[in-house]
Amino acid sequence: MTLPFDSVITIEEAPVEVIRSVSPSKYLAAKRCPLSFIASKSNIWQFNPATAAAIVGTVIHRLIEWSGKSNDNEITSGQAEAKFDELLAAAEAKLAAHPVNRRLVPLSVTDSRFPEKRHSAIKASVRGPKQKRSDKPNYSSGKTLFMYEEGLMSKDGLVYGEIDKLVDGPHGLTIYDKKTCHVLDDEGYVKDEYRMQLLLYAGLVYEDMGKVADRLVLVDRDDRETDIRFEFQEVLDAMTVASRWLTALNKKIQLTPSVGQLLYLAQPSQDACRFCPARVACPAYWNARKELNEEWPDDVEFVVDSFLRLGNGGMLVKSRPLSLGRTIRVFPEFIEYQPALGLIEAGSRIRVTDVKTTGLQRTLTKRSVVYIIKS
Ligand code: SF4
């Protein structure tokens, strides 16, 4: 029998290699849990269920990247719209071919903010003529250079990133980064990871282009611009610390180049694990759930004792030991998107993400995915 892709997971020991570079957009998250960074760089344990918002975010990112890298002199609104629709169709075709993720099609329905996101993405990818990095702005004539998706590397090669937009002109050099979400935290401050990302971009501009940025600007999901206040010394410090951090991490990887031996680098926390693609498979996450009292994602793990097909087409799964009386109820409308349910048997170890808990009973939600764990 061909097992449905991604529904039956074997949690394997796997080799990992030293990491060539860290990108400014991933740096703080990588520091928050180095194991997550290593797993994603080595493409190990990447099972987290897809969400509509994440897929639309990827489409937007690819659109902006396409606009910046395109050899066309300018990108008009019509061209950007056509490209967005092409990227969306490709993303939906991929989702539709997947037994679990096909429930996310069409994304215009499953992502509640789809119309605003599409509008904002198209606006952000419309651009005028761009210039090469080697061009020089002509300050006396007021000529401004526009660069898009410029790939820049630190002198030691350990930090690499592509910058959405660079504007160099009579008013100085400005670095822009477009986000598909809010850029401020609950207290009204720029989110730490975004501030660090822009500081590192400024460091890359300095080390790779020999220029000092005057402004660092975040553009949020509603096209509002937020200036980041900074001192140039912070830029230099951020670059030094990022390079040292990756060098130290690579030394650990060289000493024990396998994911199982690097489990000690895991730093499970409710914020880091919630969005981590390794969450379903990560032993550190499942152990931490038992030991630390945090607001963990609503996931469950248990051994199947028995299961019952219900008259309405749904299903009831009972967990072992039966004395705990735990059950998972699956409403009929979710059955077709859970291929693992067709494969479970007494004794199967399963993990289910994003359930709703009422007393001892769990119910699958629209976002849930059932995985059978083989290890
Ligand atoms: S699930 Fe949590 S602990 Fe495990 S790698 Fe991801 S962030 Fe780290």
Boltz pocket constraint, residues with backbone or C-beta under 6 A from the ligand:
constraints:
  - pocket:
      binder: B
      contacts: [[A, 33], [A, 35], [A, 36], [A, 39], [A, 266], [A, 267], [A, 268], [A, 269], [A, 272], [A, 273], [A, 276], [A, 277], [A, 278], [A, 279], [A, 280], [A, 282], [A, 283], [A, 284], [A, 285]]
      max_distance: 6.0
